Amino acid sequence: MSVCFHCHEPVLTGQQFMLKQNEQALPFCCAGCKAVAETIFAAGLDSYYQHRAQPASRSDAAPPEALWQALARSAEDAGIVQHDGDNTEADFFVEQLQCPACAWLIERHLRQLPGVSQVQVQLSDRKLTLHWCGGETDMVSLLSALHQIGYQAVPFSADAMETALAEEQRYLLKRLAVAGFGMMQSMMYAFGLYFDAFSELTLVQENWLRWSSMLVTLPVVLYSGQVFFRRAWSALKMRSVTMDTSVSIAILLAFFASLYATLVQQGQIYFDSVGMFVFLLLLGRFLELRARQRVITLSGTQHRLLPRLIERWQDDCWQISAVSALQSGDRIRIKAGEVCPVDGDLLSSKATVVESQITGESDRIGKQVNARIFAGSLVADNAIELRVENAGTDTYLSQLSRLSEQALQHKPGIQLWADKVARYFIAGILLIAAIVFAVWLFVEPNRALDITIAVLVVTCPCALSLALPTAWASAIRFLLQKGVLIRRAEAMEQLLGVTDIVFDKTGTLTTGEQRVAAMVRNPRHPDAHRAEQLAASLEHYSTHPLAKALAGVNEQKLRVDNIQEFPGQGMSGEIDGKPYRIGSAEFIDVADQGIRRQATVVLADEKDWIASFTLTEKMREQTEATLQWLQSQGYRLHLLSGDNEQRVWHVAQNLPLAQYRYRCLPEQKMQYVQALQKEKRRVLMIGDGVNDAAVLAASDVSMAMGSAADVSRLNADIILLHDQLPAIAATLRYAGRTQAIIRQNLSWALLYNVIAIPFACIGWISPWLAALGMTASSLWVTLNSCRLAQQRQWQLQEPMSPPADLSSTPRQPELKPEFGASRT
């Protein structure tokens, strides 16, 4: 005798329930246990059965509470629920979520529960984020409360989302098939009634056609129509209305009016219209689901590419282990061509990886021993070994995904407006439909019902509801794929009004690395011919940031004795018994005024200077071209730096800056930005340092480089993960395209309703045509938003030719161009 896979109770002969999972037939003792297991598998939480301490209790009647308890336990085991003391946070995927009215209903209902502190519904991917106090409520109660208003949720994960979407597609397809069959059959019967296809149609034959049409339409209403009825009834119980309310009223009105006409054997019937617009509405939802699935799938793409199994060093040998079982400190091996599933430090001597999942760039990157390898990195060459540091939800890739999801949870002002309009729009349409019915009942009673149904169907606010969420979701997730992380959805909207762009220098326009731009030898000194070797040998022992550039000018180093370093000035040492010094011109005390003005670093012995070196910062690639393009688009460009005058001037001299400032303290940077804002200018601040954190927070919208200090990234609205300046221009262009798509969506939604409502009210639109129009409108908005995920929308490498006339040339101080950074 076999035992139940879920509860381990004996399975009686003849009462076996089977479920196929991973090519294996699993036995269950009852329908309840099978239902619980199906829910757990659908949520992608198979590990529950691997880690549970004891079999679950039997679920004979399959009550919903049993499902919620099983989901809660499996979600805890899988690490989906996050705890911070008594505060708990979890994400859920809500099935059958369709419109902002549904989202509003869920938020309003759950916020009323004790212990719930925050509820956010993300319509674009049907994600529900809940924050609650564990001492006052629990996940079982929350899932049960959600079920009470007609919605079912499973813990949110990429696998669960795909499984639920696939199940919803099957759910809709079955009902779509029934509606399609009923529609075709009822139209065949209607053909005889409408067009007198049969000569001398008797009353018996006419009644037979009416009843036959009713019988084939009845499954359409009861089975296919329940998609709309269930949520409409749940909303009404909460004293609310959704788009399903108006659709349900239209279906029921048409069906029962037709049933009454059939019973009394007179009057017009609408069975064919009922079948047709139920079919069209379901077809629209199915196609819309497929289109939106393309957007939703983007959020899980990165994590689905991560392997589930990995080689781990355990018990003195390499063993295959589940990635979910890895812990910090484990030693793992990744073969060439595989994707790294964790963050770890490289144990091998070197490695070549591709970090396209993180930065959006497909370039190969060389890594040395002890370098950090991030989850999502593709191992390009030989197999490597890592020491695990972060796994699961703690990886850098997971942090990026969470930040992107947080951005989607914040609704821009225009989206809040659209949601509010859509919610009240439904109530207004119900009122209009009642007025239309009353007017036509007086004018032409036999058309009153037909026209009222058309009004209810044609004005469904789907297009208005979907106009913004789908566009924002497509844009934010597409930008993340391209290495641009949007931390606040409002930032995309605010980018459009930017008039001034303020840059930090070091780490933003420049890489922060120094290079030797020029060297002048003292022709009178006997050591002038080996100045590079002497300078490189001395600076090899220095810890100053400028020393690295000089230490690389010559690879043949000499031995240096009696080394002394003078912080902020320079250093000294003996080479072959002879003392040398290297440092700023003031430290060397050079008499030549030209050298004192121009040199960054001077090399000297006890008697005279040997050579002078001018150092400059290395500019990021395409810095000048990017800034020239920005200036040609009408942006005023500014540079604020805490560096000295020479270094700032050397960077600013070839850039199209309106103004620049040097030796700026953090508060001075903030004052500068606030002064621009008082002039009604909208400021985009781009920085990377700790000293930029305050001004990033104070600007209208801000960007930080991916290599920026943590505090700067926390205060930035947008993070450029790959540190490429052309991404600034590409993001600004993409923000414009996003807004254009949103305007198109809103314009279409409003124009459609402005035209459709009067035409439906005067009887120019039949119910089936109304259903077709509403479906086409919703589908057009969704597909139009999906255009934002096309590769051609991203123009990172577009040539940026300098404009013919740079009207805003920088104000240059009285310094010579060869001056660069000074040693301070």
C-alpha positions in Angstrom: 0.0 0.0 0.0 1.4 3.4 -1.0 1.4 6.5 1.3 0.3 10.0 0.6 3.1 12.3 -0.7 1.8 15.2 1.3 0.7 13.8 4.7 2.1 10.2 4.6 -1.3 8.7 5.4 -2.1 5.3 3.8 -3.7 5.6 0.3 -6.7 3.2 0.1 -7.1 1.1 -3.0 -9.4 2.7 -5.5 -9.2 6.1 -3.8 -5.8 7.2 -5.2 -5.3 10.7 -6.4 -2.3 11.2 -8.7 -0.2 14.3 -9.6 2.6 14.3 -12.1 5.6 16.4 -11.1 9.1 16.3 -12.7 8.2 13.2 -14.7 7.2 11.4 -11.5 3.6 10.3 -10.5 3.0 11.3 -6.9 0.1 9.6 -4.9 -2.2 11.4 -2.6 -4.8 10.1 -0.2 -7.5 12.7 -1.0 -8.3 15.7 -3.2 -7.4 18.1 -0.3 -3.8 16.9 0.0 -3.5 17.0 -3.8 -4.8 20.6 -3.9 -2.3 21.7 -1.2 0.6 20.0 -3.1 -0.4 21.6 -6.4 -0.5 25.0 -4.8 3.0 24.5 -3.3 4.4 23.3 -6.6 2.8 26.2 -8.5 4.5 28.6 -6.1 7.8 27.1 -6.9 8.4 26.1 -3.3 9.2 22.4 -3.9 11.9 22.7 -1.2 9.2 22.7 1.4 9.0 18.9 1.1 12.7 18.5 1.3 13.2 20.6 4.5 10.0 19.9 6.5 10.6 18.2 9.8 7.4 16.0 9.7 4.6 15.2 7.2 1.8 17.8 6.9 -1.6 17.2 8.4 -4.3 15.7 6.2 -6.5 18.1 4.3 -9.7 16.1 3.7 -12.0 18.9 2.6 -9.2 21.0 1.2 -10.3 24.2 3.2 -8.5 27.4 2.1 -6.9 27.7 5.5 -4.9 24.5 4.8 -3.6 26.0 1.6 -2.6 29.2 3.3 -0.8 27.3 6.1 1.1 25.2 3.7 2.1 28.3 1.6 3.1 30.2 4.8 5.4 27.3 5.9 6.9 26.8 2.5 7.5 30.5 2.1 9.3 30.7 5.4 11.5 27.7 4.5 12.3 29.2 1.1 13.4 32.5 2.7 10.8 34.6 0.9 9.5 36.2 4.1 11.8 38.8 5.7 11.8 39.5 9.4 13.1 42.6 11.2 12.1 42.1 14.8 8.3 42.1 15.0 8.1 43.7 11.5 7.6 41.3 8.6 7.6 41.8 4.9 6.7 39.5 2.1 5.8 39.7 -1.6 2.9 37.9 -3.3 1.8 37.2 -6.8 -1.9 38.0 -7.1 -3.8 35.9 -9.6 -6.6 37.4 -11.8 -5.6 41.0 -11.0 -6.9 43.2 -13.9 -7.4 46.9 -13.2 -6.6 49.7 -10.7 -10.0 49.3 -9.2 -9.0 45.7 -8.2 -5.7 47.0 -6.8 -7.5 49.8 -4.9 -9.9 47.2 -3.5 -7.1 45.0 -2.3 -5.2 47.8 -0.7 -8.3 49.3 1.1 -9.4 45.9 2.4 -6.0 44.8 3.7 -5.1 48.1 5.3 -8.1 47.8 7.5 -6.7 44.6 9.1 -4.9 44.9 12.5 -1.2 44.8 12.4 -0.9 45.7 8.6 1.4 48.8 8.2 1.8 49.0 4.5 0.1 47.5 1.4 1.3 48.2 -2.1 -0.1 46.6 -5.3 1.9 46.7 -8.4 -0.5 46.2 -11.3 2.1 45.8 -14.0 3.2 42.4 -12.7 0.4 41.7 -10.2 2.7 42.0 -7.2 1.5 42.6 -3.7 3.9 43.8 -1.1 2.8 43.5 2.5 4.3 44.9 5.7 2.8 43.7 9.0 3.6 43.3 12.7 4.1 39.6 13.5 2.6 40.0 17.0 -0.8 41.2 15.7 -1.4 39.1 12.6 0.2 36.4 10.4 0.5 35.4 6.8 -2.3 32.9 7.0 -4.8 35.6 8.1 -3.7 37.9 5.4 -4.0 35.3 2.6 -7.4 34.3 4.0 -8.5 37.9 4.0 -7.4 38.3 0.4 -9.3 35.2 -0.5 -12.5 36.6 1.1 -12.6 39.4 -1.6 -12.1 36.9 -4.4 -8.3 37.0 -5.0 -5.8 34.2 -4.5 -2.1 34.9 -3.9 1.1 32.8 -3.8 4.5 33.9 -2.5 6.3 36.0 -5.2 9.1 34.4 -7.1 10.1 34.2 -10.8 9.1 30.5 -10.9 5.9 31.0 -9.1 5.0 34.0 -11.4 5.6 31.9 -14.5 3.7 29.0 -13.2 0.7 31.2 -12.2 0.7 32.9 -15.5 0.8 29.6 -17.4 -2.1 28.4 -15.2 -4.0 31.5 -15.9 -3.5 31.1 -19.6 -4.9 27.6 -19.4 -7.8 28.9 -17.3 -8.6 31.5 -19.9 -8.1 29.2 -22.9 -10.6 26.7 -21.6 -13.2 29.3 -21.0 -12.3 31.0 -24.3 -12.9 27.6 -26.1 -16.4 27.2 -24.5 -17.3 30.8 -25.4 -16.1 30.4 -29.0 -18.1 27.2 -29.5 -21.2 28.8 -27.9 -20.8 32.0 -30.0 -20.6 30.1 -33.3 -23.5 27.9 -32.5 -25.7 30.7 -31.3 -24.9 32.7 -34.4 -26.0 29.8 -36.5 -29.3 29.8 -34.8 -29.5 33.6 -35.0 -29.0 33.4 -38.7 -32.3 31.7 -39.2 -34.1 34.2 -36.9 -32.5 37.4 -38.3 -32.4 36.6 -42.0 -35.4 34.3 -42.4 -33.1 31.7 -43.9 -35.9 29.2 -43.6 -39.0 30.0 -45.6 -42.4 30.0 -43.8 -40.8 29.7 -40.3 -43.4 28.4 -38.0 -43.8 29.4 -34.3 -42.6 26.0 -33.2 -39.5 26.3 -35.3 -38.8 29.8 -34.1 -39.2 28.8 -30.5 -36.9 25.8 -31.1 -34.2 28.2 -32.5 -34.6 30.5 -29.5 -34.3 27.7 -26.9 -31.4 26.1 -28.8 -29.6 29.4 -28.8 -30.3 29.8 -25.1 -29.0 26.3 -24.3 -25.7 26.8 -26.1 -25.3 30.3 -24.5 -25.9 29.0 -21.0 -22.4 27.4 -20.6 -20.9 30.6 -22.0 -22.6 32.6 -19.2 -22.1 30.1 -16.4 -18.7 28.8 -17.2 -16.9 31.5 -19.3 -18.6 34.4 -17.7 -17.6 33.5 -14.2 -14.2 35.1 -14.9 -16.1 38.4 -14.6 -18.8 37.5 -12.1 -16.6 36.3 -9.2 -14.6 39.5 -8.9 -17.6 41.7 -9.6 -19.5 40.1 -6.7 -16.5 40.4 -4.4 -16.2 44.1 -5.2 -19.9 44.6 -4.5 -19.6 42.9 -1.1 -16.9 45.5 -0.4 -19.2 48.3 -1.6 -17.0 49.0 -4.6 -17.1 48.6 -8.4 -14.5 47.4 -10.8 -14.4 47.0 -14.6 -15.8 43.5 -14.1 -18.9 45.1 -12.6 -20.0 46.9 -15.8 -19.1 43.8 -17.9 -21.1 41.5 -15.6 -24.1 43.7 -15.6 -24.1 43.9 -19.4 -23.8 40.1 -19.8 -26.6 39.3 -17.3 -28.9 42.0 -18.7 -28.5 40.7 -22.2 -28.9 37.0 -21.1 -32.0 37.4 -18.9 -33.7 39.8 -21.3 -33.2 37.2 -24.0 -34.4 34.5 -21.6 -37.6 36.5 -20.8 -38.2 37.0 -24.6 -37.8 33.3 -25.1 -40.2 32.4 -22.3 -43.0 34.8 -23.5 -42.3 33.9 -27.1 -41.9 37.5 -28.3 -39.3 40.2 -28.4 -35.7 40.3 -29.5 -33.1 37.9 -28.2 -29.3 38.7 -27.7 -27.9 35.2 -27.1 -25.6 35.5 -30.1 -24.4 38.9 -28.8 -23.8 37.5 -25.4 -21.6 34.7 -26.8 -19.8 37.1 -29.0 -18.8 39.8 -26.5 -17.9 37.2 -23.8 -15.7 35.6 -26.4 -14.1 38.9 -27.5 -13.6 40.0 -23.9 -11.9 36.8 -23.0 -9.8 36.9 -26.2 -8.7 40.4 -25.4 -7.7 39.4 -21.8 -5.8 36.4 -23.2 -3.9 38.4 -25.7 -3.3 41.1 -23.2 -2.0 38.5 -20.7 0.5 37.2 -23.3 1.7 40.7 -24.1 2.0 41.7 -20.5 3.8 38.5 -19.8 6.7 39.7 -22.0 7.1 42.7 -19.7 6.7 40.6 -16.5 9.2 38.0 -17.7 12.0 40.6 -17.8 12.1 40.8 -14.0 12.8 37.1 -13.6 15.2 36.7 -16.6 18.3 37.3 -14.6 17.5 34.9 -11.8 16.3 32.2 -14.2 19.7 32.2 -15.8 21.4 31.3 -12.6 22.2 27.6 -12.2 20.4 25.5 -9.6 23.3 23.1 -9.0 27.0 23.8 -8.3 30.2 21.9 -7.5 31.1 22.4 -3.8 34.2 21.2 -2.0 32.9 19.0 0.7 34.4 16.0 2.6 37.7 16.3 0.7 36.2 16.0 -2.7 34.0 17.9 -5.2 30.4 17.2 -4.9 27.2 18.4 -6.7 25.2 20.6 -4.3 22.1 22.7 -4.6 22.8 26.4 -4.8 20.2 27.1 -2.2 22.3 25.1 0.3 25.4 27.2 -0.1 26.7 29.3 2.9 29.3 32.0 3.3 32.8 30.5 3.3 31.9 27.5 1.1 34.4 26.7 -1.7 32.8 26.2 -5.1 34.0 25.5 -8.7 32.4 27.0 -11.8 33.3 25.7 -15.3 33.9 27.8 -18.4 30.6 28.9 -20.0 28.6 28.6 -16.7 27.0 31.5 -14.8 28.1 32.3 -11.3 25.1 31.9 -8.9 26.6 33.7 -5.9 28.9 36.6 -4.9 32.3 35.3 -4.0 36.0 36.1 -3.8 38.2 34.5 -6.5 40.5 31.8 -5.3 42.1 31.0 -8.7 45.0 33.1 -9.8 43.0 34.8 -12.5 39.7 34.7 -14.4 37.9 36.3 -17.3 34.2 37.1 -16.8 31.3 38.8 -18.6 29.1 40.9 -16.3 26.4 41.8 -18.9 23.6 40.8 -16.5 24.8 43.5 -14.0 26.2 46.2 -16.2 24.5 45.6 -19.5 27.9 45.5 -21.2 29.2 42.3 -22.9 32.9 43.1 -22.6 35.2 40.6 -21.1 36.7 41.7 -17.8 39.9 40.3 -16.3 39.9 39.4 -12.6 42.9 38.6 -10.3 43.0 36.5 -7.2 40.8 37.8 -4.3 38.7 39.9 -6.7 35.0 39.9 -6.2 32.9 37.9 -8.7 29.2 38.8 -8.7 26.2 36.5 -9.2 25.2 36.5 -12.8 28.7 36.8 -14.1 29.5 34.4 -17.0 32.9 32.6 -16.7 34.4 33.1 -20.2 37.6 31.0 -20.2 38.9 28.4 -17.8 37.1 26.9 -14.7 37.5 29.0 -11.6 37.2 28.5 -7.8 35.4 30.9 -5.5 34.9 31.4 -1.8 31.2 32.2 -1.3 30.4 35.5 0.4 26.8 36.2 -0.4 24.1 33.8 -1.7 20.4 33.8 -2.4 18.7 37.1 -1.7 21.9 38.7 -0.4 23.7 38.8 -3.7 24.4 42.1 -5.5 22.2 41.0 -8.4 19.3 40.4 -6.0 19.9 43.8 -4.4 19.6 45.4 -7.9 16.3 43.6 -8.5 14.9 44.7 -5.2 15.8 48.3 -5.8 14.2 48.1 -9.2 11.0 46.6 -7.7 11.0 49.4 -5.1 11.0 51.9 -7.9 8.0 50.2 -9.5 6.1 50.4 -6.2 6.3 54.2 -6.2 3.6 55.7 -8.4 4.3 58.9 -10.3 1.8 61.7 -10.0 0.3 61.2 -13.4 -0.3 57.5 -12.6 -2.1 58.4 -9.3 -4.3 60.7 -11.4 -5.1 58.0 -13.9 -5.9 55.4 -11.2 -8.3 57.9 -9.5 -10.0 58.7 -12.8 -10.4 55.0 -13.7 -11.9 54.2 -10.3 -14.6 57.0 -10.5 -15.0 56.4 -14.3 -16.8 53.1 -13.7 -19.3 54.6 -11.3 -19.9 57.4 -13.8 -20.5 54.9 -16.6 -23.1 53.0 -14.6 -24.9 56.2 -14.0 -24.7 57.1 -17.8 -26.0 53.6 -18.7 -29.0 54.0 -16.4 -29.8 57.4 -17.9 -29.4 56.0 -21.5 -31.7 53.1 -20.7 -34.4 55.4 -19.3 -34.2 57.8 -22.3 -34.3 55.0 -24.9 -37.1 53.2 -23.0 -39.2 56.3 -23.7 -37.9 56.9 -27.3 -37.7 53.4 -28.7 -38.2 50.7 -26.0 -37.2 47.7 -28.2 -33.6 49.2 -28.5 -33.2 50.4 -25.0 -31.5 47.2 -23.7 -29.3 46.7 -26.7 -27.9 50.3 -26.5 -27.5 50.1 -22.7 -25.4 47.0 -23.0 -23.3 48.6 -25.7 -22.6 51.6 -23.4 -21.6 49.4 -20.5 -19.2 47.3 -22.6 -17.6 49.9 -24.9 -16.6 52.3 -22.0 -14.7 49.8 -20.0 -11.7 51.8 -18.6 -9.1 49.1 -19.4 -7.1 51.2 -21.7 -6.9 54.1 -19.2 -5.9 51.7 -16.4 -3.1 50.1 -18.4 -1.8 53.2 -20.1 0.8 54.1 -17.4 1.7 50.9 -15.4 2.7 48.8 -18.4 4.8 51.7 -19.8 6.6 52.4 -16.5 7.3 48.7 -15.9 8.6 48.2 -19.4 10.9 51.2 -19.2 12.3 50.5 -15.7 13.1 46.9 -16.3 14.5 47.6 -19.8 16.8 50.2 -18.3 18.0 47.8 -15.7 19.0 45.3 -18.4 21.0 48.2 -20.0 22.9 48.9 -16.7 20.8 51.9 -15.6 19.0 51.3 -12.3 16.0 53.5 -11.6 15.4 53.8 -7.8 12.4 56.1 -8.0 9.8 55.8 -10.8 9.2 59.6 -10.4 12.8 60.1 -11.7 11.8 59.2 -15.2 9.1 61.8 -15.1 11.3 64.4 -13.6 14.1 63.9 -16.2 11.9 65.5 -18.8 11.8 68.9 -17.1 15.6 69.1 -16.5 17.2 72.4 -17.7 20.6 72.2 -16.0 23.0 69.3 -15.4 25.6 69.6 -12.7 28.6 67.3 -12.7 31.1 66.4 -10.1 34.6 65.9 -11.4 36.6 63.2 -9.8 35.0 59.8 -10.4 32.3 61.3 -12.6 33.8 63.1 -15.6 37.2 61.5 -14.8 38.2 58.1 -13.6 40.1 59.5 -10.7 43.3 57.9 -12.0 46.3 60.2 -12.7 48.6 60.1 -15.8 51.8 61.8 -16.8 50.8 64.4 -19.4 54.2 66.1 -19.8 57.8 66.0 -18.5 60.5 68.7 -18.6 64.2 67.7 -18.0 66.8 70.0 -16.6 69.4 70.0 -19.4 72.1 71.1 -17.0 71.7 68.2 -14.5 73.8 65.0 -15.1 70.9 62.7 -13.9 68.4 64.2 -16.3 68.7 61.2 -18.7 67.5 58.8 -16.1 64.8 61.0 -14.4 62.0 58.5 -15.1 63.9 55.7 -13.5 64.7 57.8 -10.4 61.2 59.1 -10.0 59.6 55.6 -10.5 62.0 54.1 -7.9 61.1 56.7 -5.3 57.4 56.8 -5.9 57.2 53.0 -5.8 57.4 53.3 -2.0 54.9 56.1 -1.6 51.2 55.7 -0.7 50.1 59.0 -2.2 47.4 58.8 -4.9 49.7 60.6 -7.4 52.6 58.2 -6.8 51.0 55.3 -8.8 51.2 57.3 -12.1 54.8 58.1 -11.6 55.7 54.6 -10.4 54.7 53.3 -13.7 56.8 55.5 -16.0 59.7 53.0 -15.7 59.7 49.3 -14.9 63.3 49.0 -13.9 63.3 50.1 -10.3 66.4 51.0 -8.3 67.0 50.2 -4.6 66.0 53.1 -2.3 67.3 53.4 1.2 66.5 55.7 4.1 63.0 56.4 2.8 61.1 59.3 4.4 57.6 60.4 3.5 56.3 63.9 4.2 52.4 63.8 4.1 50.9 66.2 1.6 54.3 67.3 0.4 56.6 64.6 -1.0 59.2 62.0 0.0 63.0 61.5 0.1 65.4 58.6 -0.2 68.9 57.5 -1.1 69.8 55.8 -4.3 73.4 54.5 -4.7 74.2 56.5 -1.6 73.0 59.8 -3.1 70.0 61.6 -1.6 67.0 62.5 -3.8 63.7 64.2 -3.2 60.4 64.2 -5.1 57.2 66.2 -4.4 55.5 69.5 -4.9 57.4 72.5 -6.2 57.0 74.1 -2.8 58.5 71.0 -1.1 61.5 71.0 -3.4 61.8 74.8 -3.2 62.5 75.3 -6.9 63.8 78.8 -7.8 62.5 78.6 -11.4 59.1 80.4 -11.3 58.0 78.7 -14.6 58.5 75.3 -13.0 56.8 76.4 -9.8 53.7 77.4 -11.8 53.5 74.5 -14.2 54.8 71.4 -12.5 52.7 69.0 -10.5 55.7 67.0 -9.2 59.4 67.9 -9.2 62.4 65.5 -8.8 65.6 66.9 -7.3 68.8 66.1 -5.5 70.6 68.2 -2.9 71.8 70.8 -5.5 69.2 71.3 -8.2 66.0 70.1 -9.8 66.3 67.1 -12.2 62.9 67.0 -13.9 59.4 68.2 -13.5 56.2 66.2 -14.3 52.8 67.4 -15.1 50.0 65.0 -14.1 46.4 65.1 -15.2 43.4 63.0 -14.5 42.3 60.4 -17.0 38.9 61.4 -18.6 36.2 58.9 -19.0 35.6 57.6 -22.5 33.4 59.9 -24.7 33.2 62.6 -21.9 33.7 65.5 -24.3 31.4 64.1 -27.0 28.6 63.3 -24.4 28.7 66.8 -22.9 28.7 68.5 -26.3 25.6 66.5 -27.3 23.9 67.5 -24.0 24.8 71.1 -24.6 23.5 70.9 -28.2 20.1 69.7 -26.8 19.8 72.9 -24.7 21.0 71.7 -21.3 23.1 74.1 -19.3 26.2 72.2 -18.0 28.0 73.0 -14.7 31.0 71.5 -13.0 31.3 71.6 -9.2 34.5 70.1 -7.7 36.3 70.1 -4.3 39.6 69.9 -6.1 42.0 72.8 -6.6 41.9 75.4 -9.3 44.5 74.0 -11.6 43.1 70.5 -11.7 39.5 71.7 -12.3 40.6 74.1 -15.0 42.6 71.4 -16.8 39.4 69.3 -17.0 37.1 72.2 -17.8 39.0 73.9 -20.5 37.8 71.6 -23.4 34.3 71.0 -22.2 31.2 73.0 -23.1 30.5 74.2 -19.6 28.3 77.2 -18.7 30.1 77.6 -15.4 32.5 75.7 -13.1 33.6 76.0 -9.5 36.6 74.6 -7.6 37.4 74.0 -3.9 33.6 73.5 -3.3 32.6 72.2 0.1 29.5 70.0 0.3 27.4 72.8 1.6 28.6 75.1 -1.2 27.6 72.6 -3.8 24.1 72.5 -2.2 23.9 76.2 -2.2 24.9 76.4 -5.8 22.1 73.9 -6.8 19.6 75.7 -4.6 20.4 79.0 -6.3 19.7 77.4 -9.7 16.4 76.1 -8.3 15.4 79.6 -7.1 15.8 80.7 -10.7 13.1 78.2 -11.6 15.7 75.8 -13.1 15.3 72.1 -12.8 18.6 70.4 -11.9 20.0 67.0 -12.6 23.0 66.3 -10.3 25.5 63.6 -11.2 28.2 62.6 -8.7 29.9 59.8 -7.0 31.7 60.8 -3.8 30.6 60.9 -0.1 30.7 64.7 -0.3 28.1 64.6 -3.1 25.4 62.8 -1.0 23.8 65.9 0.3 23.6 67.7 -3.1 22.3 64.5 -4.8 19.4 64.5 -2.3 18.8 68.2 -2.7 18.6 68.3 -6.6 15.4 67.7 -8.5 16.7 64.4 -9.9 20.1 62.8 -9.4 22.4 60.2 -10.8 25.3 58.3 -9.2 28.0 56.2 -10.8 27.9 52.5 -10.1 31.3 52.8 -8.4 30.1 55.7 -6.2 30.3 55.6 -2.4 27.4 53.8 -0.8 25.9 56.9 0.7 25.8 58.6 -2.7 24.1 55.7 -4.3 21.5 55.6 -1.5 20.7 59.3 -2.2 20.6 59.0 -6.0 17.4 58.5 -8.0 19.3 56.7 -10.8 22.5 54.6 -10.7 24.7 54.1 -13.8 25.9 50.6 -13.1 28.7 50.5 -15.7 30.0 54.1 -15.1 29.6 55.1 -18.8 28.8 58.8 -19.4 27.0 58.1 -22.8 24.4 56.3 -20.7 23.3 59.7 -19.3 22.4 60.9 -22.8 20.8 57.6 -23.7 18.7 57.6 -20.5 17.5 61.2 -21.2 16.5 60.1 -24.7 14.8 57.0 -23.4 12.9 59.0 -20.8 11.6 61.2 -23.6 10.5 58.1 -25.5 8.8 56.7 -22.4 6.8 59.9 -22.0 5.9 59.9 -25.6 4.5 56.3 -25.3 2.6 57.3 -22.2 1.1 60.3 -23.9 0.1 58.1 -26.8 -1.5 55.7 -24.4 -3.4 58.3 -22.5 -4.5 60.2 -25.7 -5.8 57.0 -27.2 -7.6 56.0 -24.0 -9.3 59.4 -23.7 -10.0 59.8 -27.4 -11.5 56.3 -27.6 -13.9 57.0 -24.8 -14.8 60.5 -26.0 -15.8 59.0 -29.4 -17.2 55.6 -28.3 -19.5 56.9 -25.5 -21.6 59.3 -27.7 -21.8 56.7 -30.5 -22.9 54.0 -28.1 -25.5 56.3 -26.5 -27.1 57.2 -29.8 -27.2 53.5 -30.8 -24.6 53.4 -33.6 -22.6 50.7 -31.8 -23.9 47.2 -31.3 -22.9 45.1 -28.2 -20.6 42.8 -30.1 -18.9 45.7 -31.8 -18.5 47.4 -28.4 -16.8 44.3 -27.1 -14.5 44.3 -30.1 -13.6 48.0 -29.7 -12.9 47.7 -26.0 -10.7 44.7 -26.5 -8.8 46.3 -29.4 -8.3 49.5 -27.3 -6.8 47.6 -24.3 -4.6 45.5 -26.5 -3.3 48.5 -28.4 -2.2 50.2 -25.2 -0.4 47.1 -23.9 1.4 46.4 -27.2 2.4 50.0 -27.5 3.9 49.9 -24.1 5.8 46.8 -25.0 7.6 48.8 -27.7 9.7 50.3 -24.9 11.4 46.9 -24.4 12.7 46.9 -28.0 16.5 47.2 -28.4 16.3 50.0 -30.9 14.9 52.3 -28.3 18.3 52.3 -26.6 20.9 54.5 -28.4 24.0 54.3 -26.3 26.4 54.3 -29.2 24.7 57.0 -31.3 27.4 59.3 -32.7 27.7 62.5 -30.8 29.1 65.1 -33.1 30.1 68.4 -31.5 27.7 71.2 -32.4 28.9 73.9 -34.8 28.6 76.7 -32.3 29.4 76.3 -28.6 27.7 79.3 -27.3 28.4 78.5 -23.6 32.2 78.3 -23.6 33.8 78.1 -20.2 35.2 81.1 -18.4 39.0 80.4 -18.3 41.3 81.7 -15.5 44.6 83.2 -16.3 46.4 79.8 -16.2 48.4 78.1 -19.0 46.8 75.0 -20.6 49.6 72.6 -19.6 48.9 73.1 -15.9 47.2 70.0 -14.3 46.9 68.6 -10.9 49.1 69.7 -8.1 50.3 67.5 -5.2 48.4 68.5 -2.1 
